[in-house]
Amino acid sequence: HADGHEIPCEVRLISFPSSNNKLVRASITDISERIKSSSRQRLIAKVFENTSEGVVITDAEHKVVEVNEACCEITGYAAPDIIGRLPIWLLNYANEQLSFEEFLIFFANTSRWQGEVFGEKKDGSYFPQLLSISAVTDNSGYISNYLYQFSDISDFKVKEERLAYLANYDHLTGLFNRTALIEHMMRMIEEAKRDTKIVSLYFIDLDGFKRVNDSLGHDAGDTLLCEVASRIKSTLRASDLVARLGGDEFAVVAKHAEIGEKQCQLAQKLMDSLSVPYRIASSEIYLTLSIGISNSPQDGSDCKLLLKNADIAMYEAKKTGQGGYHFFTKEMNTAALDRMNVEIGLRKALENNEFVLHYQPQIDLSSGALVGFEALVRWQHPEKGLVAPGD
């Protein structure tokens, strides 16, 4: 080149005789763009063949003109099976809302589409895929080809379903977990409002479960929890919900026409079913359970509040003796708050030196003699004064 840099050229020489000498006519053409274009085509061809995505190129009528190796590997079709045909197998799933022909009508109004759909392999099996379709135009702006690119996302879907399962189900029993229970219970409460029904939440705690873990081991405890879950499910109606909240705590949600006999009947059915002896690790295990019951809308329409209130009622059932059930009342909530405030206050009392020591004399009644003292710790509350020992 005049500026000194080298350029690739094609030189064509034509020799012909003249009167004096043999002449040569030379034509020189700069082929820089041709080499660039050729390199680009080779690169595109290499990408086309080596990409892990399936690639299908069709003409303007959507008939296949070229496919890559990945397409054949994913679908099981050989290139001759596909070329010249419509790629119906890319959108050929029985449950799809659109047929391939209907999809083409829809696609005519857009130049690019991407989505998750099912495709069909040569053996008739279906696979989830991420599919994109793009229109390719010529120099005049008319559509000359369509480019289909797809990838098999079966592994991704399996992992996605696994994560969804772990997010919503208890890994041990297969029951709903707390998150899923709240989500489904919210819908049940909304439905009950329309039907003017009551949603009852049963908070179940197994009495003495820790003894099973301590004596027979955690494997036996896990087996027992699975058996408890199975018995609870067999006791309920198809419309009822059941979840494991954690540890040995379970929850049941059921719709009733009104508060009263039906709730008591279900609570008793649960107690009867779960109290039948369990045969685990060559041991016969007896269980009792404590159940707290809260109702929506009477005890609240918020799921977390209903769980809290049912939990309070369950502890009230435990206070009256193992193996019973108790309905939530507002008085229980007041008592629970009082207990919490006492615990908080006690911790501060220790920090603030609010405890005082009292000596109670011990008298020998026969002689009237002082024989000793009992040392008693008492709480001198800064606002409530001397707190009674029972409190």
Secondary structure, 3 states (H helix, E strand, C coil): CCCCCCCCEEEEEEEEECCCCEEEEEEEEECHHHHHHHHHHHHHHHHHHHCCCEEEEEECCCCEEEECHHHHHHHCCCHHHHCCCCCHHHHCCCCCCCCHHHHHHHHCCCCEEEEEEEEECCCCCEEEEEEEEEEEECCCCCEEEEEEEEEECHHHHHHHHHHHHHHHECCCCCCECHHHHHHHHHHHHHHHHHCCCEEEEEEEEEECHHHHHHHHCHHHHHHHHHHHHHHHHHHCCCCCEEEEEECCEEEEEEEECCCCHHHHHHHHHHHHHHHCCEEECCEEECCEEEEEEEEECCCCCCHHHHHHHHHHHHHHHHHCCCCEEEECCHHHHHHHHHHHHHHHHHHHHHHCCCEEEEEEEEEECCCCEEEEEEEEEEEEECCCEEECCCC
